[in-house]
């Protein structure tokens, strides 16, 4: 929803896993070196426009930034 993207970080905090309270803390504790290396590839993640799922550019940029910020948080950068 568009309202969710106004403050995507606050929205993400409302979406917690059922089995543990903090995804980032859990992931940091359990991630292997291989997974961290794979995660680094997402630092420059960009969506490609798709003819069927034509999301607007503003929405895609917000999501791309969130992904990049979450990757940095997971990697401790």
mmCIF file of the C-alpha atoms, coordinates in Angstrom:
data_MODEL
# 
_entry.id   MODEL 
# 
loop_
_atom_site.group_PDB 
_atom_site.id 
_atom_site.type_symbol 
_atom_site.label_atom_id 
_atom_site.label_alt_id 
_atom_site.label_comp_id 
_atom_site.label_asym_id 
_atom_site.label_entity_id 
_atom_site.label_seq_id 
_atom_site.pdbx_PDB_ins_code 
_atom_site.Cartn_x 
_atom_site.Cartn_y 
_atom_site.Cartn_z 
_atom_site.occupancy 
_atom_site.B_iso_or_equiv 
_atom_site.pdbx_formal_charge 
_atom_site.auth_seq_id 
_atom_site.auth_comp_id 
_atom_site.auth_asym_id 
_atom_site.auth_atom_id 
_atom_site.pdbx_PDB_model_num 
ATOM 1  C CA . UNK A 1 1  ? 0.000  0.000   0.000   1.00 0.00 ? 1  UNK A CA 1 
ATOM 2  C CA . UNK A 1 2  ? 1.179  3.530   -0.668  1.00 0.00 ? 2  UNK A CA 1 
ATOM 3  C CA . UNK A 1 3  ? 0.708  4.519   2.980   1.00 0.00 ? 3  UNK A CA 1 
ATOM 4  C CA . UNK A 1 4  ? 3.123  1.780   4.035   1.00 0.00 ? 4  UNK A CA 1 
ATOM 5  C CA . UNK A 1 5  ? 5.893  3.301   1.938   1.00 0.00 ? 5  UNK A CA 1 
ATOM 6  C CA . UNK A 1 6  ? 5.703  6.734   3.568   1.00 0.00 ? 6  UNK A CA 1 
ATOM 7  C CA . UNK A 1 7  ? 7.813  5.351   6.412   1.00 0.00 ? 7  UNK A CA 1 
ATOM 8  C CA . UNK A 1 8  ? 8.940  1.954   5.172   1.00 0.00 ? 8  UNK A CA 1 
ATOM 9  C CA . UNK A 1 9  ? 11.306 1.418   8.126   1.00 0.00 ? 9  UNK A CA 1 
ATOM 10 C CA . UNK A 1 10 ? 8.483  1.871   10.634  1.00 0.00 ? 10 UNK A CA 1 
ATOM 11 C CA . UNK A 1 11 ? 6.273  -0.422  8.555   1.00 0.00 ? 11 UNK A CA 1 
ATOM 12 C CA . UNK A 1 12 ? 8.976  -3.119  8.478   1.00 0.00 ? 12 UNK A CA 1 
ATOM 13 C CA . UNK A 1 13 ? 9.212  -3.004  12.282  1.00 0.00 ? 13 UNK A CA 1 
ATOM 14 C CA . UNK A 1 14 ? 5.553  -4.047  12.459  1.00 0.00 ? 14 UNK A CA 1 
ATOM 15 C CA . UNK A 1 15 ? 6.295  -7.198  10.461  1.00 0.00 ? 15 UNK A CA 1 
ATOM 16 C CA . UNK A 1 16 ? 8.105  -9.486  12.895  1.00 0.00 ? 16 UNK A CA 1 
ATOM 17 C CA . UNK A 1 17 ? 8.603  -13.236 12.519  1.00 0.00 ? 17 UNK A CA 1 
ATOM 18 C CA . UNK A 1 18 ? 6.355  -15.415 14.664  1.00 0.00 ? 18 UNK A CA 1 
ATOM 19 C CA . UNK A 1 19 ? 9.202  -17.512 16.074  1.00 0.00 ? 19 UNK A CA 1 
ATOM 20 C CA . UNK A 1 20 ? 11.679 -14.802 17.148  1.00 0.00 ? 20 UNK A CA 1 
ATOM 21 C CA . UNK A 1 21 ? 11.356 -11.069 17.849  1.00 0.00 ? 21 UNK A CA 1 
ATOM 22 C CA . UNK A 1 22 ? 14.154 -9.503  15.795  1.00 0.00 ? 22 UNK A CA 1 
ATOM 23 C CA . UNK A 1 23 ? 14.943 -10.715 12.284  1.00 0.00 ? 23 UNK A CA 1 
ATOM 24 C CA . UNK A 1 24 ? 18.144 -8.685  11.948  1.00 0.00 ? 24 UNK A CA 1 
ATOM 25 C CA . UNK A 1 25 ? 19.615 -9.933  15.239  1.00 0.00 ? 25 UNK A CA 1 
ATOM 26 C CA . UNK A 1 26 ? 18.652 -13.523 14.410  1.00 0.00 ? 26 UNK A CA 1 
ATOM 27 C CA . UNK A 1 27 ? 20.098 -13.308 10.893  1.00 0.00 ? 27 UNK A CA 1 
ATOM 28 C CA . UNK A 1 28 ? 23.361 -11.750 12.098  1.00 0.00 ? 28 UNK A CA 1 
ATOM 29 C CA . UNK A 1 29 ? 23.830 -14.600 14.579  1.00 0.00 ? 29 UNK A CA 1 
ATOM 30 C CA . UNK A 1 30 ? 23.112 -17.375 12.107  1.00 0.00 ? 30 UNK A CA 1 
ATOM 31 C CA . UNK A 1 31 ? 24.544 -16.095 8.808   1.00 0.00 ? 31 UNK A CA 1 
ATOM 32 C CA . UNK A 1 32 ? 27.509 -17.911 7.360   1.00 0.00 ? 32 UNK A CA 1 
ATOM 33 C CA . UNK A 1 33 ? 30.386 -16.245 5.490   1.00 0.00 ? 33 UNK A CA 1 
ATOM 34 C CA . UNK A 1 34 ? 28.943 -17.559 2.229   1.00 0.00 ? 34 UNK A CA 1 
ATOM 35 C CA . UNK A 1 35 ? 25.570 -15.985 2.961   1.00 0.00 ? 35 UNK A CA 1 
ATOM 36 C CA . UNK A 1 36 ? 27.218 -12.662 3.845   1.00 0.00 ? 36 UNK A CA 1 
ATOM 37 C CA . UNK A 1 37 ? 29.136 -12.761 0.566   1.00 0.00 ? 37 UNK A CA 1 
ATOM 38 C CA . UNK A 1 38 ? 25.901 -13.392 -1.321  1.00 0.00 ? 38 UNK A CA 1 
ATOM 39 C CA . UNK A 1 39 ? 24.167 -10.620 0.603   1.00 0.00 ? 39 UNK A CA 1 
ATOM 40 C CA . UNK A 1 40 ? 26.872 -8.120  -0.413  1.00 0.00 ? 40 UNK A CA 1 
ATOM 41 C CA . UNK A 1 41 ? 25.727 -8.567  -4.014  1.00 0.00 ? 41 UNK A CA 1 
ATOM 42 C CA . UNK A 1 42 ? 22.444 -6.905  -3.024  1.00 0.00 ? 42 UNK A CA 1 
ATOM 43 C CA . UNK A 1 43 ? 24.143 -3.647  -2.008  1.00 0.00 ? 43 UNK A CA 1 
ATOM 44 C CA . UNK A 1 44 ? 23.651 -2.283  -5.525  1.00 0.00 ? 44 UNK A CA 1 
ATOM 45 C CA . UNK A 1 45 ? 20.290 -3.995  -6.103  1.00 0.00 ? 45 UNK A CA 1 
ATOM 46 C CA . UNK A 1 46 ? 18.059 -2.316  -8.711  1.00 0.00 ? 46 UNK A CA 1 
ATOM 47 C CA . UNK A 1 47 ? 14.681 -3.417  -10.010 1.00 0.00 ? 47 UNK A CA 1 
ATOM 48 C CA . UNK A 1 48 ? 14.185 -3.901  -13.735 1.00 0.00 ? 48 UNK A CA 1 
ATOM 49 C CA . UNK A 1 49 ? 10.918 -2.528  -15.065 1.00 0.00 ? 49 UNK A CA 1 
ATOM 50 C CA . UNK A 1 50 ? 8.494  -5.263  -16.020 1.00 0.00 ? 50 UNK A CA 1 
ATOM 51 C CA . UNK A 1 51 ? 5.716  -4.733  -18.571 1.00 0.00 ? 51 UNK A CA 1 
ATOM 52 C CA . UNK A 1 52 ? 3.146  -6.722  -16.595 1.00 0.00 ? 52 UNK A CA 1 
ATOM 53 C CA . UNK A 1 53 ? 4.005  -5.429  -13.106 1.00 0.00 ? 53 UNK A CA 1 
ATOM 54 C CA . UNK A 1 54 ? 4.488  -1.791  -13.922 1.00 0.00 ? 54 UNK A CA 1 
ATOM 55 C CA . UNK A 1 55 ? 5.165  -0.294  -10.495 1.00 0.00 ? 55 UNK A CA 1 
ATOM 56 C CA . UNK A 1 56 ? 5.917  3.401   -10.503 1.00 0.00 ? 56 UNK A CA 1 
ATOM 57 C CA . UNK A 1 57 ? 9.539  4.562   -10.296 1.00 0.00 ? 57 UNK A CA 1 
ATOM 58 C CA . UNK A 1 58 ? 9.089  6.296   -6.932  1.00 0.00 ? 58 UNK A CA 1 
ATOM 59 C CA . UNK A 1 59 ? 7.796  3.095   -5.329  1.00 0.00 ? 59 UNK A CA 1 
ATOM 60 C CA . UNK A 1 60 ? 10.640 1.028   -6.787  1.00 0.00 ? 60 UNK A CA 1 
ATOM 61 C CA . UNK A 1 61 ? 13.268 3.521   -5.536  1.00 0.00 ? 61 UNK A CA 1 
ATOM 62 C CA . UNK A 1 62 ? 11.843 3.425   -2.013  1.00 0.00 ? 62 UNK A CA 1 
ATOM 63 C CA . UNK A 1 63 ? 11.952 -0.378  -1.983  1.00 0.00 ? 63 UNK A CA 1 
ATOM 64 C CA . UNK A 1 64 ? 15.476 -0.451  -3.484  1.00 0.00 ? 64 UNK A CA 1 
ATOM 65 C CA . UNK A 1 65 ? 16.718 1.929   -0.797  1.00 0.00 ? 65 UNK A CA 1 
ATOM 66 C CA . UNK A 1 66 ? 15.093 -0.168  1.922   1.00 0.00 ? 66 UNK A CA 1 
ATOM 67 C CA . UNK A 1 67 ? 16.748 -3.334  0.591   1.00 0.00 ? 67 UNK A CA 1 
ATOM 68 C CA . UNK A 1 68 ? 20.138 -1.585  0.508   1.00 0.00 ? 68 UNK A CA 1 
ATOM 69 C CA . UNK A 1 69 ? 19.705 -0.216  4.033   1.00 0.00 ? 69 UNK A CA 1 
ATOM 70 C CA . UNK A 1 70 ? 18.642 -3.629  5.364   1.00 0.00 ? 70 UNK A CA 1 
ATOM 71 C CA . UNK A 1 71 ? 21.646 -5.300  3.704   1.00 0.00 ? 71 UNK A CA 1 
ATOM 72 C CA . UNK A 1 72 ? 23.995 -2.770  5.332   1.00 0.00 ? 72 UNK A CA 1 
ATOM 73 C CA . UNK A 1 73 ? 22.321 -3.396  8.682   1.00 0.00 ? 73 UNK A CA 1 
ATOM 74 C CA . UNK A 1 74 ? 22.686 -7.169  8.297   1.00 0.00 ? 74 UNK A CA 1 
ATOM 75 C CA . UNK A 1 75 ? 26.339 -6.820  7.342   1.00 0.00 ? 75 UNK A CA 1 
ATOM 76 C CA . UNK A 1 76 ? 26.998 -4.411  10.207  1.00 0.00 ? 76 UNK A CA 1 
ATOM 77 C CA . UNK A 1 77 ? 28.022 -1.548  7.923   1.00 0.00 ? 77 UNK A CA 1 
# 
